[in-house]
Structure formats: C-alpha cells, structure tokens
Amino acid sequence: MTAKHSIYQIKVSLLGIEPPIWRRFQVKSNITLVRLHEILQVMMGWENYHLYQFQIGDEYFGEPRADYMNEMLDAGKVKLPELFPAEGARIKYEYDFGDSWEHEVKLEKVLPPEEGKHYPVCRAGERDCPPEDCGGVWGYSDLLEILQNPESEDPDGLREWVGDDFGPEEFNLEAVNRMLK
C-alpha cells in the first residue's frame, strides 16, 4: 500500500481539559499540514479566526511570518507521511496563540481507503469545543463554573455572551460530517 493511497485514522485531543474533548477522524494521507489545520478547525468546532502552528520536536510548521518568535516552516509544503512515520506517532497542534489551545494529534491507524467513501470523515468524538476567545483552559473553566451554577455571579456577562446554544457535553457527529463535505 503506498502512502498516497492510504487513509490515516487520527485522534485529536484538546489538552488541559477534563473530561476530555476529542475527535477521531479519517483523512487521505497525502494532504498537507495546511489542509490538516482546516480539517481540525471543522472537527473541533473552531472558527479559524486565529493563527496556528504544528510542533514536531523543535520544528514549528504554520504560515511563515516575519513577526514570529521562532523559525516557522511552511505547513503548505509538508505532507502527513513526513510527520507521521508510523502508527502511534504524535504531533502538537496549537491554535490561537493568545488562548493557547494545545491539541495532541495522534496517528492511530493506517488503513486502505473504502470504496465510495468521502474523506475526510469524522468517526467519533466527545464534548463540544470551548467557545472561541473564552480565555484558554482557565477562562473555559471559569465559564463552565458559571454555566453550571445559575445562582453564581456573572460580572462579565459570560452567560449572555455564550448564549443558549452552547452545550459543553454535546457533540454532533452528523453536523461535523456535513461541514466536512
């Protein structure tokens, strides 16, 4: 089986949050890190408002810019087999350098493609992604505490800001797969 014909089953987990927020999905192995970033945005429920980077060892991949503190390699020039040499390989994905949402991205399996199957496809997941710009792990923890206790003070108006549609325990697999198509 050649890499360009393989399907990678990947699990992405948001770090620092309990209970965990994660997704399991399948993609063609010949995509670039830029495309993986776009897929992760849909999978996790992010809105792609912020910068991102992948970290593999001491190397950083993203959109090279002169104002980065570290040497950023072009994520559009790197395909998945270069970074996932074998099942079990892991890389780090950071989204929104202010809130610093860190994710572990793990290659679980290398599979043959299923005939007639559309890729990427989400296979499973748990819990809704935190709202964009909620303050990272600590801000999200504060938000959950306010939402879980309707009697608690809410001096910043977080209940109104997040609205009634946010359900931290919800995950809609069908909706994610509709967006991926």
C-alpha positions as CSV (number, residue, x, y, z in Angstrom):
1,M,0.0,0.0,0.0
2,T,1.5,3.3,-1.0
3,A,1.2,6.4,1.2
4,K,-0.8,8.4,-1.4
5,H,-3.5,5.7,-1.3
6,S,-3.6,5.3,2.4
7,I,-6.1,6.6,4.9
8,Y,-4.9,7.9,8.2
9,Q,-7.1,7.4,11.2
10,I,-6.2,10.3,13.6
11,K,-7.3,11.2,17.1
12,V,-7.1,14.8,18.2
13,S,-7.5,15.7,21.9
14,L,-7.7,19.1,23.4
15,L,-5.1,19.2,26.2
16,G,-5.7,20.5,29.7
17,I,-9.4,19.9,29.9
18,E,-11.3,17.2,31.9
19,P,-13.4,15.4,30.9
20,P,-11.6,15.2,27.6
21,I,-12.7,16.8,24.4
22,W,-11.6,14.7,21.4
23,R,-12.3,13.6,17.8
24,R,-11.4,10.5,15.8
25,F,-11.4,11.0,12.1
26,Q,-10.0,9.7,8.8
27,V,-8.2,11.6,6.1
28,K,-6.2,10.9,3.0
29,S,-2.6,10.6,3.9
30,N,-1.3,12.8,1.1
31,I,-2.8,16.0,2.5
32,T,-0.6,19.0,3.7
33,L,-0.5,20.3,7.2
34,V,-2.4,23.4,5.9
35,R,-5.3,21.1,4.9
36,L,-5.0,19.2,8.3
37,H,-5.3,22.5,10.0
38,E,-8.5,23.3,8.1
39,I,-9.9,19.9,8.9
40,L,-9.0,20.3,12.6
41,Q,-10.9,23.6,12.7
42,V,-14.1,21.9,11.5
43,M,-13.6,18.8,13.7
44,M,-13.1,20.7,16.9
45,G,-15.6,23.4,16.2
46,W,-13.1,26.3,16.0
47,E,-13.8,29.2,13.7
48,N,-10.4,29.8,12.2
49,Y,-10.0,33.3,13.5
50,H,-6.5,32.9,14.8
51,L,-3.0,31.8,13.9
52,Y,-1.9,28.2,14.4
53,Q,1.2,26.0,14.4
54,F,2.2,22.4,14.5
55,Q,5.1,21.4,16.6
56,I,7.2,18.3,15.9
57,G,10.2,18.2,18.2
58,D,12.0,21.5,17.8
59,E,10.4,22.3,14.5
60,Y,7.3,24.6,14.0
61,F,5.1,24.5,11.0
62,G,2.5,27.1,10.1
63,E,2.2,30.2,8.0
64,P,5.7,31.7,8.0
65,R,5.7,35.4,9.1
66,A,8.5,37.8,10.0
67,D,7.0,38.6,13.4
68,Y,7.1,35.0,14.8
69,M,9.5,34.4,17.7
70,N,10.6,31.1,16.2
71,E,11.5,29.9,12.8
72,M,8.2,28.8,11.2
73,L,8.4,26.3,8.4
74,D,5.7,26.4,5.7
75,A,2.8,24.0,6.6
76,G,1.7,24.0,3.0
77,K,4.9,22.3,1.9
78,V,4.7,19.3,4.3
79,K,2.5,16.2,3.8
80,L,1.4,13.9,6.6
81,P,3.7,10.9,5.9
82,E,6.7,13.2,6.5
83,L,5.5,13.8,10.1
84,F,3.7,10.6,10.9
85,P,6.3,7.9,10.1
86,A,4.3,5.1,11.9
87,E,1.2,4.4,13.8
88,G,1.4,5.9,17.3
89,A,3.3,9.0,16.1
90,R,2.1,12.2,17.7
91,I,2.4,15.9,17.0
92,K,1.3,19.0,18.8
93,Y,-1.2,21.5,17.2
94,E,-1.7,24.9,18.8
95,Y,-4.5,27.2,17.8
96,D,-4.9,30.8,18.9
97,F,-1.6,31.9,20.4
98,G,-3.5,34.2,22.9
99,D,-5.7,31.5,24.4
100,S,-3.1,28.8,23.5
101,W,-5.4,25.9,22.8
102,E,-3.0,22.9,22.6
103,H,-4.0,19.6,21.0
104,E,-2.4,16.3,20.7
105,V,-2.7,14.8,17.2
106,K,-2.0,11.1,17.1
107,L,-1.9,8.7,14.1
108,E,-3.9,5.7,15.3
109,K,-4.0,3.5,12.2
110,V,-3.1,3.4,8.6
111,L,-5.9,1.9,6.5
112,P,-6.8,1.2,2.9
113,P,-9.4,3.6,1.5
114,E,-13.0,2.3,1.5
115,E,-14.5,2.4,-2.0
116,G,-17.1,5.2,-2.4
117,K,-16.2,6.8,1.0
118,H,-15.8,10.5,1.2
119,Y,-12.7,11.7,3.1
120,P,-12.2,13.4,5.5
121,V,-14.8,11.8,7.7
122,C,-15.3,12.1,11.5
123,R,-15.9,8.7,13.1
124,A,-16.4,9.7,16.8
125,G,-15.9,12.4,19.3
126,E,-16.8,13.6,22.8
127,R,-18.0,17.0,24.1
128,D,-18.3,20.4,22.4
129,C,-15.3,22.6,21.8
130,P,-14.9,25.7,24.0
131,P,-16.2,28.9,22.5
132,E,-13.7,31.0,20.6
133,D,-11.9,33.7,22.7
134,C,-13.1,32.4,26.1
135,G,-9.6,32.8,27.6
136,G,-8.0,29.4,27.1
137,V,-8.2,26.5,29.6
138,W,-8.6,28.8,32.6
139,G,-11.2,31.0,31.0
140,Y,-13.1,28.0,29.9
141,S,-13.0,26.5,33.4
142,D,-14.5,29.8,34.7
143,L,-17.1,29.8,32.0
144,L,-18.2,26.2,32.9
145,E,-18.4,27.0,36.6
146,I,-20.7,30.0,35.8
147,L,-22.9,27.9,33.4
148,Q,-23.2,25.0,35.9
149,N,-24.3,27.3,38.8
150,P,-27.1,29.6,37.6
151,E,-27.0,31.4,41.0
152,S,-23.3,32.3,40.7
153,E,-22.3,35.9,39.9
154,D,-21.5,36.6,36.3
155,P,-19.9,40.1,36.4
156,D,-18.5,39.7,32.8
157,G,-21.8,38.6,31.3
158,L,-20.5,35.3,30.1
159,R,-23.9,33.6,30.2
160,E,-25.3,36.1,27.8
161,W,-22.1,36.1,25.7
162,V,-22.1,32.3,25.2
163,G,-25.9,32.2,24.6
164,D,-28.3,29.3,25.0
165,D,-26.9,27.2,22.1
166,F,-23.7,26.2,23.8
167,G,-23.9,22.7,25.4
168,P,-20.4,21.7,26.7
169,E,-21.4,18.0,26.9
170,E,-22.8,17.9,23.3
171,F,-21.1,16.6,20.2
172,N,-23.0,16.4,16.9
173,L,-21.2,13.9,14.6
174,E,-23.7,14.3,11.7
175,A,-23.2,18.1,11.8
176,V,-19.4,17.8,11.7
177,N,-19.6,15.4,8.7
178,R,-22.0,17.8,6.9
179,M,-19.5,20.6,7.3
180,L,-16.6,18.4,6.1
181,K,-18.4,17.7,2.8
